[in-house]
Amino acid sequence: MSPSQRDGSGKSVKFYSASLSAGAASDSKFVVDIVNRLKERNKLEVLIDGVDRTPVNLAPPLFGEEAFVWSRFREKFQPVTVEMEDGTTPSADKPDGFDNLDHQPNYEGVIDRRSPSLEAGQKTYHVKIRLTETDDIVLFENPSHVVSLDAEEADLVKEQNRLFETRPKARRTADAEAQTRDLPCKSRSVNTECIHRQDVASFVSNYDMYDTYNDLERHTKEINVAESASKLEITTYSREGMEDIDDRLNRNPNFHLSSMILQRLLAGNIYREQQIRFRNMYPPDPCREDIRYLYRLDVLWTYRTVETMGKAVACASWCPANGDIVAIAYGIYGHTSSDDRGIGFVYVWNIKNPVNPERRYRFDCPVTCVAFSQRTPQLLAIGLYDGLVQIRDITDNSQAPLAVSNRDKFPVYQPIWDLKWVEFDNESKDEVIAVSQNGWVMKYTLTIGQYLLPYPLLRLDRVEGTLEGQAAASNDPQPVKIQSDLHPQALCVTIHPVQKDKYYIGTDEGAVHWCSINDPFQHLGVLQMHTRGIFCIEYSPWSPKIFLTCSGDWSIRIWIEDLPEPIVTLSTGFAPIQAAYWSPTNSTIIASVTRNGVQLWDLKRRSSKPASETTLGSLTTALTVIRFTNCGRSLLVGDAEGKAHVCALEDMPFPPHFQYRELQSAIYSKLVTTPDLLTRVRRMGYLGY
């Protein structure tokens, strides 16, 4: 561009190129196509309300000749003024602080040196941007609901809390479990324990003081005290380079045996009278004059440790070969928080040492059930909350299990609620039947390897329609069929006392399924026995056809095989029955447990209420487990705090000489008011062994 190409109106630019006629006359298809597109583009017009709104080309045309002058460019791009209906012109909203910017800013002397195409005398326009602080925007706020006791508003908060507690109770409330946690309230002064100091005098020799002050290695250990929740610290000293005597003793099996015998001797000095009572060395005299039947419980001792405090007693099993040994499982009970479901324990206790267990097994999840084997009494089957089954040998001092279930063969991840040993007379193998929460019934066989051989027997399904037996309550809602609730929870299992291949399963819907090991994935029958979950099924020791069931519908029912209705119903009132068992020494006595206490029932007496009801421990602690000892004159009762009470049965009726005849007579007396049912029971004939 030459100086002659500038005019007086400003700076102009002129493009020289071939004209449109020259492009149309070209033989190139590309040029002809572009010319045609430009012609079509020039024909397009945008008309809005009769006004031409066709956009103006910003770029210069590729063909032809046109001069672009700065003044003409400003004329083409003047803003369009839009008038409102009232004749006013809309104004843009301006933020605060920009009220004085309506006038045109003065840009005299402003030169943009970054543009090489502009001369020094030319002026440029700039845009001024002002940044201001906006209001605070709250994304998340979690105000505190706790006030410190030494704060200024502490008195006002206390007064508000007092008024809230003493307000008129307008709503009905119930003491039940909930998912909300209680807010722990404590002041700063109780965050640490108070340090108690005491002056104690002792005598030591000069040699002891010299060795103490010259030893560099010091070992301090904590020992749990069984009678309290405190711990005893013991500090030992050893010379540098000497072997630690504690490690060597812990690896010595003879030391463990000697320590166990010594603990038994020391415990015998304290629990001698209770052990004599447990062994029945002085039975009650039937000829004494002051005989009264009070059905009383007398606590002999309590199994408890600091490690298991707060872990509920989930199950217990007495060794069939040695009635002094009992295995207790510690797990969960009821609505337990996830923080308390981390670990579980199985302790093997002996009545010769009620203070310390003789075997300790620790697991990474809560333990739900345990059972000793009848054929091999040293084998202990353990069911876990994560769906695994383990077999332990209590005669082995090591902590290694004898065999565990393998999830690679058949995975089970739901809790194992109950398990029983299967023992056939003509077979010598050890097998276990386990029922889980997802409805699976598994059979595990103990083999030579380290894993149990799994075999699925059955998976329970929800019953449909009306079952034979007890009718469901009229106010019970109809179950909603969803994919995750197609299979009921198997809560308990028992083996038939005569037909060893036949087993019964109680579910959470109140039905009992009886099946056979020889016919897997098949039902022999289903009977509706309760309206709530069945927690226990127990056969009478004196009859292979009479059994009882206990449920969450607050009742214990006694049944006879091949009869679809119960012959006796025992109700405690308003409490679910956690467990119920027949007495092994008296055919008419049944022991049951609820959250509040232990009930003793006698079928020879009236069944409207139990013969006796005993409360153990504190009133707020729920009872979970009850088991008769092998001799039948003592009971083991477990609670939700990790305590197992061994109780003696005092002032009990003397066992009859003919057990079955006494049981049959008690049942007939209960059926006097129902003559039709009594006639059907009489026609069944002899029901004993």
Order of alpha helices (4+ residues) and beta strands (2+ residues): beta-alpha-alpha-beta-beta-beta-alpha-alpha-alpha-beta-beta-alpha-alpha-alpha-beta-beta-beta-beta-beta-beta-beta-beta-beta-beta-beta-beta-beta-beta-beta-beta-beta-beta-beta-beta-beta-beta-beta-beta-beta-beta-beta-beta-alpha-alpha
